[in-house]
């Protein structure tokens, strides 16, 4: 066999191997696992986004039209979630609570939990702990209505949803939700909600087996800095919105953005494979001499 054919064959095999690794790595986004009772009244148009509609086109999914008498009285919402607490405190998580309507478009209020919590950069949406380990309440309560009264018209839509950006968590279980009025009063409730306690603070890092000093709460370690960079990258791209039919539903594309770093790692590994393959080709050539 000619040398050129050997090189061409080995290079092609290496490129195919490297390309195959990228989608496999990038496909590991964390899914929002919605409880059955919530799934019956809402829509999950993509794995990392769940929304409950209070107005809109019933042909596209469940609409709870009679659940809230005045959409102009809605000032916020909360979601009760369950996570693997070890992942939550080491990997961390984040996303947004969304108020999606014809009048306001995509209105996202960012949340952060676990190691993503930064005391010096508070979010509009607070992450509260509960008495149950691994169970948290994400709550946004603003000082103005999130929907216009016109969103109650037959041709308009209004939805309250939750979005997840974290790609490395084992999973996020959405088990309860509330829609809140101006004073935090509950206008609508569904699922298994938990009583919120104090706002979650940044966890204290566990001591390593080598006896290294732990990181006090409210201070930054190198690990925390790298996590902030990953979070910022995901958050910067997660609010890109796409509309399915004009004037009906708006969804946010975020899981792909959150796994960009994972995809980059896969591409790097693929290039390494290409190098190994080319080295193998050189060995074959030298032997044939």
Number of C-alpha atoms within 10 A of each C-alpha: 7 7 12 9 10 15 18 12 13 18 20 13 14 19 16 13 17 18 15 13 17 20 13 12 18 21 14 18 24 21 21 20 19 22 14 11 13 19 18 12 16 21 20 18 14 15 16 24 26 25 24 24 25 24 25 26 17 11 7 10 15 19 21 15 16 9 14 16 11 14 21 17 19 26 23 30 28 26 25 25 22 19 18 15 15 12 17 23 20 19 19 22 25 22 25 26 27 26 25 25 28 23 16 13 18 21 16 20 21 22 25 25 25 21 23 24 25 18 13 7 7 12 16 17 23 22 27 19 22 18 11 10 11 16 22 26 26 24 26 24 22 19 10 13 16 24 26 17 14 16 22 22 12 11 13 17 26 29 25 24 23 26 28 28 30 29 28 18 21 15 18 21 17 25 22 21 26 21 23 22 22 16 11 18 13 15 20 14 16 14 18 15 19 19 12 17 13 10 14 18 18 19 18 15 15 13 11 9 6 6 7 9 10 12 15 13 12 14 11 12 13 8 11 18 11 11 17 17 11 17 20 13 16 24 20 12 17 21 21 13 14 12 13 10 8 8 16 18 23 19 22 21 19 27 26 20 23 28 24 18 17 22 21 14 15 21 20 15 17 21 16 13 19 21 15 14 19 20 14 13 18 14 10 14 15 8 7 8 5
